[in-house]
Amino acid sequence: MVRHRVPGGIPSPAGWPRDWLAFTVLLPFLGVFVYVIARGKNMGRREIAQARAQQEAFDAHIREAASGVGRTSSVDELARLSEIRSRGDITDEEFRRAKDLVLTGHGPAEHPGSTSRTSGR
């Protein structure tokens, strides 16, 4: 067997670079393998719990969007327009145009209090 001298004067076998390379490459894989065996079941449980939580959050978002929470209905919009008209903030013509927009589903083009009175030029 041929022996080489490594720095420091310690004799080593001829295959030491190959052994060192195998040690540095295989040791991390061995560590990961041992970790997966020891903690594998918990990783799966955490993944399942996270997927369920995401699905529940998604379902809640869909239910909220479908229920129309935060949106005003056309009845509410018409009542608000009627109140604004009764206060005198908008004219009967502006009220009629806004009501037509609400009933067709397009909503008011501008906020009723901010419509310009010069739009009929």
N, CA, C and O atoms as a GROMACS GRO file, in nm:
protein
  484
    1MET      N    1   0.084  -0.116   0.000
    1MET     CA    2   0.000   0.000   0.000
    1MET      C    3   0.089   0.124   0.000
    1MET      O    4   0.186   0.134   0.076
    2VAL      N    5   0.055   0.217  -0.087
    2VAL     CA    6   0.134   0.339  -0.098
    2VAL      C    7   0.077   0.441  -0.001
    2VAL      O    8  -0.044   0.461   0.006
    3ARG      N    9   0.165   0.504   0.073
    3ARG     CA   10   0.123   0.605   0.169
    3ARG      C   11   0.171   0.741   0.123
    3ARG      O   12   0.284   0.757   0.076
    4HIS      N   13   0.084   0.839   0.136
    4HIS     CA   14   0.118   0.977   0.103
    4HIS      C   15   0.128   1.057   0.231
    4HIS      O   16   0.069   1.020   0.333
    5ARG      N   17   0.202   1.163   0.225
    5ARG     CA   18   0.210   1.251   0.341
    5ARG      C   19   0.115   1.368   0.321
    5ARG      O   20   0.121   1.437   0.219
    6VAL      N   21   0.029   1.391   0.418
    6VAL     CA   22  -0.058   1.507   0.415
    6VAL      C   23   0.012   1.618   0.490
    6VAL      O   24   0.104   1.592   0.567
    7PRO      N   25  -0.029   1.741   0.470
    7PRO     CA   26   0.036   1.851   0.541
    7PRO      C   27   0.033   1.823   0.691
    7PRO      O   28  -0.069   1.781   0.745
    8GLY      N   29   0.140   1.846   0.755
    8GLY     CA   30   0.154   1.818   0.898
    8GLY      C   31   0.234   1.692   0.922
    8GLY      O   32   0.266   1.660   1.037
    9GLY      N   33   0.268   1.620   0.817
    9GLY     CA   34   0.355   1.504   0.828
    9GLY      C   35   0.287   1.377   0.870
    9GLY      O   36   0.357   1.283   0.907
   10ILE      N   37   0.154   1.367   0.868
   10ILE     CA   38   0.085   1.245   0.910
   10ILE      C   39   0.068   1.158   0.786
   10ILE      O   40   0.012   1.204   0.686
   11PRO      N   41   0.115   1.035   0.790
   11PRO     CA   42   0.096   0.948   0.674
   11PRO      C   43  -0.050   0.907   0.661
   11PRO      O   44  -0.120   0.886   0.760
   12SER      N   45  -0.096   0.895   0.534
   12SER     CA   46  -0.234   0.852   0.511
   12SER      C   47  -0.236   0.756   0.394
   12SER      O   48  -0.143   0.754   0.314
   13PRO      N   49  -0.343   0.675   0.383
   13PRO     CA   50  -0.351   0.582   0.271
   13PRO      C   51  -0.370   0.657   0.140
   13PRO      O   52  -0.407   0.775   0.140
   14ALA      N   53  -0.344   0.591   0.028
   14ALA     CA   54  -0.347   0.654  -0.104
   14ALA      C   55  -0.486   0.702  -0.141
   14ALA      O   56  -0.497   0.797  -0.219
   15GLY      N   57  -0.592   0.644  -0.092
   15GLY     CA   58  -0.727   0.680  -0.133
   15GLY      C   59  -0.792   0.785  -0.045
   15GLY      O   60  -0.914   0.802  -0.051
   16TRP      N   61  -0.715   0.854   0.035
   16TRP     CA   62  -0.777   0.950   0.128
   16TRP      C   63  -0.856   1.061   0.060
   16TRP      O   64  -0.960   1.099   0.114
   17PRO      N   65  -0.815   1.117  -0.057
   17PRO     CA   66  -0.900   1.220  -0.117
   17PRO      C   67  -1.037   1.165  -0.158
   17PRO      O   68  -1.139   1.232  -0.142
   18ARG      N   69  -1.039   1.042  -0.209
   18ARG     CA   70  -1.165   0.980  -0.248
   18ARG      C   71  -1.252   0.956  -0.124
   18ARG      O   72  -1.372   0.981  -0.128
   19ASP      N   73  -1.194   0.908  -0.016
   19ASP     CA   74  -1.268   0.884   0.107
   19ASP      C   75  -1.323   1.014   0.165
   19ASP      O   76  -1.436   1.019   0.212
   20TRP      N   77  -1.242   1.118   0.162
   20TRP     CA   78  -1.285   1.247   0.215
   20TRP      C   79  -1.402   1.303   0.133
   20TRP      O   80  -1.498   1.355   0.189
   21LEU      N   81  -1.393   1.291   0.001
   21LEU     CA   82  -1.500   1.337  -0.087
   21LEU      C   83  -1.628   1.258  -0.059
   21LEU      O   84  -1.736   1.317  -0.050
   22ALA      N   85  -1.618   1.129  -0.046
   22ALA     CA   86  -1.735   1.047  -0.017
   22ALA      C   87  -1.795   1.087   0.118
   22ALA      O   88  -1.917   1.092   0.132
   23PHE      N   89  -1.712   1.114   0.216
   23PHE     CA   90  -1.759   1.152   0.349
   23PHE      C   91  -1.834   1.286   0.344
   23PHE      O   92  -1.941   1.299   0.404
   24THR      N   93  -1.779   1.384   0.273
   24THR     CA   94  -1.842   1.516   0.269
   24THR      C   95  -1.968   1.518   0.182
   24THR      O   96  -2.056   1.601   0.205
   25VAL      N   97  -1.979   1.429   0.086
   25VAL     CA   98  -2.098   1.425   0.001
   25VAL      C   99  -2.207   1.339   0.064
   25VAL      O  100  -2.324   1.376   0.061
   26LEU      N  101  -2.172   1.227   0.120
   26LEU     CA  102  -2.271   1.134   0.172
   26LEU      C  103  -2.323   1.171   0.311
   26LEU      O  104  -2.437   1.138   0.344
   27LEU      N  105  -2.244   1.237   0.391
   27LEU     CA  106  -2.287   1.269   0.526
   27LEU      C  107  -2.412   1.359   0.528
   27LEU      O  108  -2.503   1.332   0.607
   28PRO      N  109  -2.420   1.464   0.446
   28PRO     CA  110  -2.544   1.543   0.447
   28PRO      C  111  -2.666   1.460   0.406
   28PRO      O  112  -2.773   1.475   0.466
   29PHE      N  113  -2.653   1.375   0.307
   29PHE     CA  114  -2.766   1.291   0.267
   29PHE      C  115  -2.806   1.196   0.378
   29PHE      O  116  -2.925   1.172   0.400
   30LEU      N  117  -2.710   1.143   0.448
   30LEU     CA  118  -2.740   1.056   0.561
   30LEU      C  119  -2.815   1.132   0.670
   30LEU      O  120  -2.909   1.079   0.728
   31GLY      N  121  -2.773   1.256   0.697
   31GLY     CA  122  -2.841   1.339   0.796
   31GLY      C  123  -2.985   1.366   0.758
   31GLY      O  124  -3.075   1.358   0.842
   32VAL      N  125  -3.009   1.400   0.631
   32VAL     CA  126  -3.145   1.425   0.584
   32VAL      C  127  -3.229   1.297   0.594
   32VAL      O  128  -3.345   1.302   0.635
   33PHE      N  129  -3.172   1.186   0.558
   33PHE     CA  130  -3.242   1.058   0.564
   33PHE      C  131  -3.284   1.027   0.708
   33PHE      O  132  -3.398   0.986   0.732
   34VAL      N  133  -3.194   1.045   0.802
   34VAL     CA  134  -3.225   1.019   0.943
   34VAL      C  135  -3.335   1.116   0.990
   34VAL      O  136  -3.425   1.076   1.063
   35TYR      N  137  -3.327   1.243   0.949
   35TYR     CA  138  -3.428   1.342   0.988
   35TYR      C  139  -3.566   1.303   0.934
   35TYR      O  140  -3.665   1.312   1.006
   36VAL      N  141  -3.572   1.262   0.809
   36VAL     CA  142  -3.700   1.224   0.749
   36VAL      C  143  -3.760   1.104   0.820
   36VAL      O  144  -3.881   1.098   0.842
   37ILE      N  145  -3.676   1.009   0.856
   37ILE     CA  146  -3.726   0.892   0.929
   37ILE      C  147  -3.778   0.934   1.066
   37ILE      O  148  -3.885   0.888   1.108
   38ALA      N  149  -3.705   1.020   1.136
   38ALA     CA  150  -3.742   1.058   1.272
   38ALA      C  151  -3.862   1.152   1.274
   38ALA      O  152  -3.947   1.141   1.363
   39ARG      N  153  -3.872   1.245   1.179
   39ARG     CA  154  -3.974   1.349   1.182
   39ARG      C  155  -4.074   1.341   1.067
   39ARG      O  156  -4.156   1.432   1.051
   40GLY      N  157  -4.070   1.237   0.988
   40GLY     CA  158  -4.152   1.228   0.868
   40GLY      C  159  -4.301   1.235   0.893
   40GLY      O  160  -4.373   1.303   0.820
   41LYS      N  161  -4.350   1.166   0.995
   41LYS     CA  162  -4.493   1.166   1.023
   41LYS      C  163  -4.542   1.304   1.061
   41LYS      O  164  -4.649   1.346   1.018
   42ASN      N  165  -4.465   1.376   1.142
   42ASN     CA  166  -4.505   1.511   1.183
   42ASN      C  167  -4.504   1.608   1.064
   42ASN      O  168  -4.588   1.698   1.058
   43MET      N  169  -4.412   1.590   0.972
   43MET     CA  170  -4.409   1.677   0.854
   43MET      C  171  -4.536   1.658   0.773
   43MET      O  172  -4.594   1.756   0.725
   44GLY      N  173  -4.580   1.536   0.757
   44GLY     CA  174  -4.703   1.508   0.683
   44GLY      C  175  -4.825   1.567   0.753
   44GLY      O  176  -4.913   1.623   0.688
   45ARG      N  177  -4.829   1.555   0.886
   45ARG     CA  178  -4.940   1.611   0.962
   45ARG      C  179  -4.945   1.763   0.950
   45ARG      O  180  -5.052   1.822   0.933
   46ARG      N  181  -4.828   1.826   0.959
   46ARG     CA  182  -4.824   1.972   0.946
   46ARG      C  183  -4.868   2.015   0.806
   46ARG      O  184  -4.939   2.114   0.791
   47GLU      N  185  -4.827   1.942   0.706
   47GLU     CA  186  -4.865   1.974   0.567
   47GLU      C  187  -5.016   1.961   0.548
   47GLU      O  188  -5.078   2.045   0.483
   48ILE      N  189  -5.074   1.857   0.604
   48ILE     CA  190  -5.219   1.837   0.594
   48ILE      C  191  -5.294   1.948   0.668
   48ILE      O  192  -5.393   2.000   0.618
   49ALA      N  193  -5.246   1.984   0.788
   49ALA     CA  194  -5.311   2.090   0.865
   49ALA      C  195  -5.303   2.223   0.791
   49ALA      O  196  -5.399   2.300   0.789
   50GLN      N  197  -5.189   2.251   0.730
   50GLN     CA  198  -5.173   2.375   0.655
   50GLN      C  199  -5.265   2.377   0.532
   50GLN      O  200  -5.325   2.480   0.502
   51ALA      N  201  -5.276   2.265   0.462
   51ALA     CA  202  -5.364   2.257   0.346
   51ALA      C  203  -5.510   2.277   0.386
   51ALA      O  204  -5.584   2.345   0.316
   52ARG      N  205  -5.550   2.218   0.499
   52ARG     CA  206  -5.688   2.237   0.547
   52ARG      C  207  -5.714   2.383   0.583
   52ARG      O  208  -5.820   2.437   0.550
   53ALA      N  209  -5.618   2.446   0.651
   53ALA     CA  210  -5.635   2.587   0.689
   53ALA      C  211  -5.647   2.676   0.565
   53ALA      O  212  -5.729   2.768   0.563
   54GLN      N  213  -5.566   2.650   0.464
   54GLN     CA  214  -5.574   2.727   0.341
   54GLN      C  215  -5.709   2.706   0.272
   54GLN      O  216  -5.768   2.801   0.220
   55GLN      N  217  -5.757   2.582   0.271
   55GLN     CA  218  -5.886   2.553   0.207
   55GLN      C  219  -6.000   2.622   0.282
   55GLN      O  220  -6.091   2.676   0.219
   56GLU      N  221  -5.995   2.622   0.416
   56GLU     CA  222  -6.098   2.688   0.495
   56GLU      C  223  -6.096   2.839   0.471
   56GLU      O  224  -6.202   2.901   0.460
   57ALA      N  225  -5.978   2.898   0.463
   57ALA     CA  226  -5.968   3.041   0.436
   57ALA      C  227  -6.023   3.074   0.297
   57ALA      O  228  -6.091   3.174   0.278
   58PHE      N  229  -5.992   2.989   0.200
   58PHE     CA  230  -6.042   3.009   0.065
   58PHE      C  231  -6.194   2.997   0.061
   58PHE      O  232  -6.261   3.080  -0.001
   59ASP      N  233  -6.248   2.895   0.127
   59ASP     CA  234  -6.394   2.876   0.131
   59ASP      C  235  -6.463   2.994   0.199
   59ASP      O  236  -6.568   3.039   0.153
   60ALA      N  237  -6.405   3.046   0.308
   60ALA     CA  238  -6.462   3.160   0.377
   60ALA      C  239  -6.462   3.283   0.286
   60ALA      O  240  -6.558   3.359   0.283
   61HIS      N  241  -6.354   3.301   0.212
   61HIS     CA  242  -6.346   3.414   0.118
   61HIS      C  243  -6.453   3.402   0.010
   61HIS      O  244  -6.518   3.500  -0.025
   62ILE      N  245  -6.472   3.282  -0.044
   62ILE     CA  246  -6.573   3.261  -0.147
   62ILE      C  247  -6.712   3.286  -0.092
   62ILE      O  248  -6.794   3.350  -0.158
   63ARG      N  249  -6.741   3.236   0.029
   63ARG     CA  250  -6.872   3.260   0.090
   63ARG      C  251  -6.897   3.409   0.110
   63ARG      O  252  -7.007   3.458   0.086
   64GLU      N  253  -6.794   3.481   0.156
   64GLU     CA  254  -6.807   3.624   0.179
   64GLU      C  255  -6.832   3.699   0.048
   64GLU      O  256  -6.917   3.788   0.041
   65ALA      N  257  -6.758   3.662  -0.055
   65ALA     CA  258  -6.774   3.728  -0.185
   65ALA      C  259  -6.911   3.697  -0.245
   65ALA      O  260  -6.972   3.784  -0.307
   66ALA      N  261  -6.958   3.574  -0.227
   66ALA     CA  262  -7.087   3.536  -0.284
   66ALA      C  263  -7.204   3.598  -0.209
   66ALA      O  264  -7.309   3.624  -0.268
   67SER      N  265  -7.187   3.623  -0.080
   67SER     CA  266  -7.297   3.679  -0.002
   67SER      C  267  -7.314   3.828  -0.026
   67SER      O  268  -7.419   3.883   0.006
   68GLY      N  269  -7.215   3.892  -0.081
   68GLY     CA  270  -7.225   4.035  -0.110
   68GLY      C  271  -7.206   4.122   0.011
   68GLY      O  272  -7.255   4.235   0.013
   69VAL      N  273  -7.137   4.075   0.113
   69VAL     CA  274  -7.112   4.155   0.232
   69VAL      C  275  -7.031   4.278   0.191
   69VAL      O  276  -6.933   4.266   0.118
   70GLY      N  277  -7.072   4.394   0.238
   70GLY     CA  278  -7.000   4.516   0.206
   70GLY      C  279  -7.053   4.588   0.084
   70GLY      O  280  -7.018   4.704   0.060
   71ARG      N  281  -7.137   4.523   0.007
   71ARG     CA  282  -7.196   4.588  -0.111
   71ARG      C  283  -7.336   4.634  -0.075
   71ARG      O  284  -7.407   4.570   0.002
   72THR      N  285  -7.375   4.747  -0.133
   72THR     CA  286  -7.511   4.795  -0.108
   72THR      C  287  -7.602   4.738  -0.215
   72THR      O  288  -7.564   4.726  -0.331
   73SER      N  289  -7.721   4.704  -0.174
   73SER     CA  290  -7.819   4.653  -0.270
   73SER      C  291  -7.881   4.772  -0.344
   73SER      O  292  -7.863   4.887  -0.304
   74SER      N  293  -7.953   4.742  -0.450
   74SER     CA  294  -8.017   4.849  -0.525
   74SER      C  295  -8.124   4.917  -0.442
   74SER      O  296  -8.148   5.037  -0.458
   75VAL      N  297  -8.189   4.844  -0.352
   75VAL     CA  298  -8.290   4.904  -0.264
   75VAL      C  299  -8.223   5.005  -0.171
   75VAL      O  300  -8.273   5.115  -0.153
   76ASP      N  301  -8.109   4.967  -0.113
   76ASP     CA  302  -8.036   5.058  -0.026
   76ASP      C  303  -7.989   5.182  -0.102
   76ASP      O  304  -7.996   5.294  -0.052
   77GLU      N  305  -7.942   5.161  -0.224
   77GLU     CA  306  -7.895   5.272  -0.306
   77GLU      C  307  -8.010   5.366  -0.342
   77GLU      O  308  -7.992   5.488  -0.338
   78LEU      N  309  -8.125   5.312  -0.376
   78LEU     CA  310  -8.241   5.397  -0.406
   78LEU      C  311  -8.289   5.474  -0.284
   78LEU      O  312  -8.327   5.590  -0.296
   79ALA      N  313  -8.287   5.411  -0.167
   79ALA     CA  314  -8.327   5.481  -0.044
   79ALA      C  315  -8.231   5.596  -0.015
   79ALA      O  316  -8.273   5.704   0.026
   80ARG      N  317  -8.102   5.572  -0.036
   80ARG     CA  318  -8.002   5.676  -0.014
   80ARG      C  319  -8.023   5.791  -0.113
   80ARG      O  320  -8.013   5.908  -0.075
   81LEU      N  321  -8.050   5.758  -0.238
   81LEU     CA  322  -8.075   5.862  -0.339
   81LEU      C  323  -8.200   5.944  -0.304
   81LEU      O  324  -8.200   6.066  -0.320
   82SER      N  325  -8.304   5.876  -0.257
   82SER     CA  326  -8.428   5.945  -0.219
   82SER      C  327  -8.402   6.042  -0.103
   82SER      O  328  -8.454   6.153  -0.101
   83GLU      N  329  -8.322   5.998  -0.008
   83GLU     CA  330  -8.288   6.083   0.106
   83GLU      C  331  -8.210   6.206   0.061
   83GLU      O  332  -8.236   6.317   0.108
   84ILE      N  333  -8.115   6.186  -0.030
   84ILE     CA  334  -8.035   6.298  -0.080
   84ILE      C  335  -8.124   6.397  -0.156
   84ILE      O  336  -8.107   6.518  -0.144
   85ARG      N  337  -8.220   6.343  -0.233
   85ARG     CA  338  -8.311   6.430  -0.308
   85ARG      C  339  -8.402   6.508  -0.212
   85ARG      O  340  -8.427   6.627  -0.234
   86SER      N  341  -8.449   6.442  -0.106
   86SER     CA  342  -8.538   6.510  -0.012
   86SER      C  343  -8.465   6.621   0.064
   86SER      O  344  -8.528   6.719   0.105
   87ARG      N  345  -8.336   6.609   0.083
   87ARG     CA  346  -8.257   6.715   0.147
   87ARG      C  347  -8.232   6.830   0.051
   87ARG      O  348  -8.196   6.940   0.093
   88GLY      N  349  -8.251   6.805  -0.078
   88GLY     CA  350  -8.229   6.910  -0.176
   88GLY      C  351  -8.088   6.913  -0.230
   88GLY      O  352  -8.049   7.010  -0.296
   89ASP      N  353  -8.009   6.808  -0.204
   89ASP     CA  354  -7.871   6.806  -0.252
   89ASP      C  355  -7.862   6.774  -0.401
   89ASP      O  356  -7.764   6.811  -0.466
   90ILE      N  357  -7.963   6.707  -0.456
   90ILE     CA  358  -7.965   6.680  -0.599
   90ILE      C  359  -8.102   6.719  -0.654
   90ILE      O  360  -8.201   6.725  -0.582
   91THR      N  361  -8.104   6.746  -0.782
   91THR     CA  362  -8.231   6.784  -0.846
   91THR      C  363  -8.310   6.659  -0.883
   91THR      O  364  -8.258   6.548  -0.876
   92ASP      N  365  -8.436   6.678  -0.922
   92ASP     CA  366  -8.519   6.565  -0.964
   92ASP      C  367  -8.461   6.497  -1.088
   92ASP      O  368  -8.467   6.375  -1.101
   93GLU      N  369  -8.404   6.577  -1.178
   93GLU     CA  370  -8.344   6.519  -1.300
   93GLU      C  371  -8.222   6.433  -1.265
   93GLU      O  372  -8.205   6.325  -1.320
   94GLU      N  373  -8.138   6.480  -1.174
   94GLU     CA  374  -8.022   6.402  -1.131
   94GLU      C  375  -8.067   6.274  -1.060
   94GLU      O  376  -8.008   6.168  -1.079
   95PHE      N  377  -8.172   6.286  -0.980
   95PHE     CA  378  -8.226   6.169  -0.911
   95PHE      C  379  -8.275   6.067  -1.013
   95PHE      O  380  -8.248   5.947  -0.999
   96ARG      N  381  -8.348   6.112  -1.116
   96ARG     CA  382  -8.401   6.021  -1.217
   96ARG      C  383  -8.288   5.950  -1.291
   96ARG      O  384  -8.296   5.829  -1.314
   97ARG      N  385  -8.183   6.023  -1.328
   97ARG     CA  386  -8.071   5.960  -1.400
   97ARG      C  387  -7.999   5.858  -1.311
   97ARG      O  388  -7.965   5.748  -1.355
   98ALA      N  389  -7.976   5.896  -1.185
   98ALA     CA  390  -7.909   5.804  -1.092
   98ALA      C  391  -7.995   5.680  -1.067
   98ALA      O  392  -7.943   5.569  -1.058
   99LYS      N  393  -8.127   5.700  -1.055
   99LYS     CA  394  -8.218   5.587  -1.033
   99LYS      C  395  -8.216   5.492  -1.153
   99LYS      O  396  -8.215   5.370  -1.136
  100ASP      N  397  -8.216   5.549  -1.274
  100ASP     CA  398  -8.208   5.466  -1.395
  100ASP      C  399  -8.079   5.383  -1.398
  100ASP      O  400  -8.081   5.266  -1.434
  101LEU      N  401  -7.970   5.445  -1.359
  101LEU     CA  402  -7.842   5.372  -1.356
  101LEU      C  403  -7.844   5.260  -1.253
  101LEU      O  404  -7.795   5.150  -1.280
  102VAL      N  405  -7.900   5.286  -1.136
  102VAL     CA  406  -7.906   5.183  -1.031
  102VAL      C  407  -7.994   5.068  -1.077
  102VAL      O  408  -7.959   4.952  -1.057
  103LEU      N  409  -8.110   5.099  -1.137
  103LEU     CA  410  -8.203   4.995  -1.178
  103LEU      C  411  -8.150   4.912  -1.294
  103LEU      O  412  -8.185   4.794  -1.307
  104THR      N  413  -8.067   4.970  -1.379
  104THR     CA  414  -8.008   4.892  -1.489
  104THR      C  415  -7.886   4.813  -1.443
  104THR      O  416  -7.834   4.730  -1.519
  105GLY      N  417  -7.840   4.837  -1.320
  105GLY     CA  418  -7.727   4.761  -1.266
  105GLY      C  419  -7.593   4.823  -1.292
  105GLY      O  420  -7.490   4.761  -1.263
  106HIS      N  421  -7.589   4.944  -1.347
  106HIS     CA  422  -7.460   5.008  -1.375
  106HIS      C  423  -7.413   5.098  -1.263
  106HIS      O  424  -7.297   5.139  -1.263
  107GLY      N  425  -7.499   5.129  -1.169
  107GLY     CA  426  -7.462   5.216  -1.059
  107GLY      C  427  -7.450   5.359  -1.107
  107GLY      O  428  -7.445   5.384  -1.227
  108PRO      N  429  -7.446   5.454  -1.013
  108PRO     CA  430  -7.434   5.593  -1.053
  108PRO      C  431  -7.297   5.620  -1.114
  108PRO      O  432  -7.196   5.571  -1.065
  109ALA      N  433  -7.295   5.698  -1.222
  109ALA     CA  434  -7.169   5.731  -1.288
  109ALA      C  435  -7.084   5.819  -1.199
  109ALA      O  436  -6.961   5.805  -1.198
  110GLU      N  437  -7.147   5.908  -1.125
  110GLU     CA  438  -7.078   5.994  -1.031
  110GLU      C  439  -7.153   5.986  -0.900
  110GLU      O  440  -7.268   5.941  -0.896
  111HIS      N  441  -7.090   6.028  -0.792
  111HIS     CA  442  -7.161   6.032  -0.666
  111HIS      C  443  -7.270   6.138  -0.677
  111HIS      O  444  -7.246   6.246  -0.731
  112PRO      N  445  -7.390   6.110  -0.627
  112PRO     CA  446  -7.503   6.201  -0.648
  112PRO      C  447  -7.475   6.343  -0.601
  112PRO      O  448  -7.523   6.437  -0.664
  113GLY      N  449  -7.401   6.363  -0.495
  113GLY     CA  450  -7.374   6.496  -0.446
  113GLY      C  451  -7.273   6.571  -0.528
  113GLY      O  452  -7.259   6.692  -0.512
  114SER      N  453  -7.202   6.502  -0.619
  114SER     CA  454  -7.093   6.568  -0.692
  114SER      C  455  -7.122   6.582  -0.840
  114SER      O  456  -7.032   6.618  -0.916
  115THR      N  457  -7.244   6.555  -0.884
  115THR     CA  458  -7.273   6.569  -1.027
  115THR      C  459  -7.272   6.716  -1.064
  115THR      O  460  -7.319   6.800  -0.988
  116SER      N  461  -7.218   6.744  -1.178
  116SER     CA  462  -7.211   6.884  -1.220
  116SER      C  463  -7.344   6.924  -1.280
  116SER      O  464  -7.407   6.844  -1.349
  117ARG      N  465  -7.385   7.042  -1.256
  117ARG     CA  466  -7.513   7.092  -1.308
  117ARG      C  467  -7.496   7.149  -1.448
  117ARG      O  468  -7.594   7.196  -1.507
  118THR      N  469  -7.374   7.144  -1.502
  118THR     CA  470  -7.349   7.197  -1.636
  118THR      C  471  -7.337   7.085  -1.736
  118THR      O  472  -7.288   7.107  -1.847
  119SER      N  473  -7.381   6.962  -1.701
  119SER     CA  474  -7.365   6.849  -1.791
  119SER      C  475  -7.461   6.856  -1.909
  119SER      O  476  -7.444   6.780  -2.005
  120GLY      N  477  -7.562   6.944  -1.905
  120GLY     CA  478  -7.658   6.953  -2.014
  120GLY      C  479  -7.620   7.056  -2.120
  120GLY      O  480  -7.707   7.100  -2.195
  121ARG      N  481  -7.494   7.096  -2.128
  121ARG     CA  482  -7.452   7.195  -2.227
  121ARG      C  483  -7.471   7.151  -2.366
  121ARG      O  484  -7.440   7.225  -2.460
   0.00000   0.00000   0.00000
